[in-house]
């Protein structure tokens, strides 16, 4: 019968994970580091549950963790940590079978004394060479990895004397540590200030590494970051140009491949003779902002290579009557015919003058 673990929101546990049959679960420094990375990954994966690892101690064949829960019991977090590390260990050492003994053991910490004593007892046990024959404390790979996460720093305008420093330490330990003192407002003397640390450097590096993974995947598939909702460095201008670049350099080669495949496999010789073909219409994807579009339409209309209904069709609007007429600039003419046009203009002026005044003039070439 499965034993139901005692749990409530905000509960703190001392968790122990042991190797199966007391076998080593860590054989080199890489194993220790991978287990710590696995803890960080699991905390980030279940970030919505707000788990907090207060401290940890990794040893040859077992692990000690002190974990604070918030709105969810330990099961999901520990299950992900153990499963992920087991896959790594089995693949690296070609190991078959259970790596850990049972799932995990947990002891609910119900008092301040337990909170302070549990890590101290485990550290003393860890340092005892009788329990671990051949263990060398000076070997950094086998030392306990103990982490106590600082919440903030105390800042004073002047240097504290030895007496004031000892009094501050004693006052903090007595009045502001432990579960029973949670939420008690702190009184600082000598103009001291407490500044909370919003994010540890290790947390910042972890978030940066997660972002680098996103960039790596996008780089592999040639997709701009804003299409996967990473707007860290995005602006309105560069998003538009990145979208155009995505169409031109990522999607356009695929469109060409698909067009050629469709034309080759689906069109009959008769259809090809009638000049039928498949083509992706990507003009809608390449449309810029409204200002850029209207400026381009203005140029096309004034220089005579777009008429009104062309522009309306681009904007998905119905054509209008007499909208299929091109405009021709007055100062533009066909190359090589300037003299002919000038002579025709002179003749037209001469004829007009003759009709108005009834006089005869000669036209000089």
N, C-alpha and C positions, 0 to 999 in steps of 0.2 A: 504494500500500500504506500502510495506517495505521501510523504510528509509535507504538509502545507507550511510554508515559511511565514513567520510573523512579519507583517509589513504595515506601514502607515506612511502617509505623505510626509516627506522630510526625514525619514528614517536613515540612520547611518549604520553601516555594517562593516565588520571585519571579515573579509572574504579570503578563503584559502583554496588554492587550486593545486592538487598534488599530482605528480607523475604516476602513471599506472605501475603498480608493483615497486614503487619507489625508484623507478628508473629516472635518469636525468632527462629533463625537458629542455635544458639549455646546454650546448656543448662548446660554443665559442661566443665571441663578442657579437658577431652578426645576429645570433639567435636572440640575445638580450635586446638588441636594438630593434629587431623585427617585432618582438612582442610589444615593446613600447609604442612603436608605430601602429601596431594593430589596435592598441588601446585608444590612441588618438583618433584613428579612423572610425572606430566604433562610437566614440563620443560624438564625433561630427555627424555620423550617420543617424544617430538618435538624438540630434541636438534639440529636437522639439520636446524631449522628455527631461532635459536639463539634468542629466547625470553629472556628478562631480567626483573625480578621483582626488581625494585629499592627500594621500600618500601611498607609496607602494614600495615593495621590497622583493626583488627577484633573486632567487637562489637556484642552486643546481637542479634540484628536482621538485621544487614547488614555488609558489608565488603567494605573497601576502598583499592584499589590497584593502584600503579603507575607502569606501565609496558612500557618498551621500546621494540618496534618491530624492525625487521630487514628486512626480505624478504617476510614476510607473515603477513596478518592482524590478528586481535585478535580472530576471530571467532573460530578457531580450538582449541586454548588454553583454552579459557573460556568455550567452550562447553564441553571439557573433564573434566575440574575442576568441573563444576556444576553438570554434570551427575554422576560423581563418588561420590561426596559428597551426592547428593540426594539419591542414592541407599543406602549408609551407614546410613543416617539419617532415611529414611523410614523403613529400616529393624530394626534399634535399637529401635525406638519409635512406631513401628507399625502405621506409618503415611501414609495416602493415599491422593494423590493429588499433586498439584504443591507446591514445597517448596519455590522457588524463584519467585519474581514478574518479569515477562518478562525474557529475557535472561540476559541482563546486560545493564547498562548505561555507556557511555564513553564520556569523554571530552578531545578533542585534546589540548595538551599543546603546545602553539605556541611561548611562550616567557620565558625568564629567570624568570621573576616575577611570572608567573604561577607555574613554577617548584618549587620555594621557598615558595610561599604563600599557595598552595593547601594543603600540609601536615600540615602546621601550623594552617590553618583554621579548618581543620578536627580535629586536636588534641584539639583545644579550644572547639569545639562543643562536642567532646567526653567527655571532663572534666566537661561540664555543666550539673549539676544534674537536672536542670529544664527540660531538654529534655528527661531525663531517670529517672523517679521517682524510688526511692529505690535503685539507683545505688550507690555502694561503690567503690571509687577509690582505697582504700587500699586492695580490694579483687584482688589478682593476676589473678584470672580466668577472670576478666572482664576488666583488663587493656588493653590499646592499645598495640598491638604487632608491634612495629615500627622497621624496619630494614633498615639501610643505609649501603650498602656494601662498605667497604674500598677497595681502589684500590692499596694501597701501604703504605709504612712507610718512614718517614724522619729519616736519621741517621746522627749524628754529632759526631766528634771526642771528643768534650768537651761539658760540660753541658752549655745550653743556659741560659743567664740571662733573667730576666723578660722583660726588654725592647726589647731584640732581639727576644724573644718568641712572644710577642705581635705584633712586626713588621712583623714577619713571618706569623702569622695568618691573619693579615690585608692584606698583599701582596697576599696571596693565595686566600682569599675571593674576592679581587678586580680584580686580573688579571688572575686567572686560574680556576675559577668556572663558570658554566653556559654554555649554548650551543654556545654563541657567542665567547667564549674563547677556544673552543675545538681545540686541536692541537697546541696551542701556546707553544713554548718551554719554560721551566721553568729555571729561574736563581736563584741559591742558593748561599748564602754567607757563609763564615766561614768554608769551606771544607765540606759542607753538601752534602749528597747523597740521592737520592730517589730510593728506592727499591720496585719494583712492587711485589705484592702478586699474585703468579700464581694460587693458589687454596686455598680457604677457608677451615678451618677445617671441617665445616659442609658439604661442597661439598665432601671432602675426605671421611667423614663418610658415606655419601649417596652412593658414588661409592663402598665403601667397603661392605655396606649392599646389594647392587645389586649383587656383586660377591658372597656374602654368599648365596643368593637365588639360584644362579647357582649351587653352591656346594651342597645345600640342595636337589635340584631336581636330580642332578647326583647321590647323595648318595641314594636317594629313588629308582632309577631305576638301580643302580649298574653299572653306565657308567663312565668311566674315563673322566676327564675334557677336555683332548685334542680332544676328539671326538665331543665336542660341541664348538670347536675353542677357548677354554680358554687355552692359552699357557703361562700363567703368570709364573708358576713354572716348566715349561716343559723343558727337555733337550733331546738330541738325545738318550741317554742311557735309561732314565726312561720312555720315550714314548714307546720304544720297549717292555720293561718289563710290562708296564701297558697294552699294547695291548694283550700280551700273557695272562696276568691275566684276562682280559676281556673275552677272548675266553674260558679259563678254568673254571672260577668261575661264569660267567654270562650266556654265550651262551651254554656251554656244557650241563648243566642240561636241557635246552630247547631242544637241539638236541636229547638228550636221550628220552625225552618225546615224541617228534615227531616220532622218530624211532620206539619206542614201539607201538605207535598208528597206524603208517603205517603198521607195521608187523602184527598187530592184525586185522586190518580192510580190508586190501587190498590183502593180500596173501591167496591163497587157501591152503587147506591141502596138495595137491600134490606139490605145490611150496615149502611148508615148508619141506616136505620129501626130496626134492631135495636140501635142505640146501640153499635156496634162502632167502635173507633178504635185508632190506633197511638199509643203513648206510651213514651218512654224512661224506664226505671226507674233513676233516679240516686240513690236512697236509699243504696245501698251506697257511692257516691262521696262522699256528704255525711256519712257516719258519723264521729263524733268519736272521741276516745279512750275507753277502757272506763269511766273514772270519770265522764266527762260523760254517756255513754249511760245508765249505771245511775242517775245522779241524775235524769235526765229520765224514765226508766221509773218511778222511785219516785214522782215527782210525779204522773204519769199514773195510776198504780195507786191512790194514796191519794185523789185527787180524783175518781175514778170514771169517767174517760173511757178507760181501758185495762183490759183483763182479762188474766189470766196468759197465755193462749194468744196474745194479740196480741204481748206482749213476747217470747215464745218464737219466734214467727214472724219477728220482726225480727232475732233472733239465730240464725236458721236451725236451730231446734230443733223437735223433734216436739211436737205438742199433748199435753196431759194431760187426764185425766177431770175433769169439773167445773171446767175452767179457763176457761169462757166466762161467768163471773159477774162482774158489776161490784160494786165496793164503794161504799157511800154514807156519807159522813161524818155522824155523829150531829148535829152542830151546823149542818148544812146542810138547807134545805128549799126548796120551790118558792115563789117570790116571791108575796105576796098571800094565802097560805093558813096563816099562822101561827096566827090565831085559831081556825080550824077544827081544826087539829091539836091545839091546846091543849084545846079542848072535848072532842075525842075521847079525849084522855089522861085528862081528869078522869072521864069516864064509865067508862073502863076501870078506873081506881082505885076508883071507887064500887062497881062490880060485884064486883071482887075482895074488897073489904071486906065487902060483904053476904054473900058466900058463906062468908067465914071466920067471921063473928060472928053471922050470922043477924039482924042488925038493919037497920032501914030508915032511910036518911038521904035528905035532899033535896039535890039538886045545884043550887047557885046558878050562874046563867049568867055 
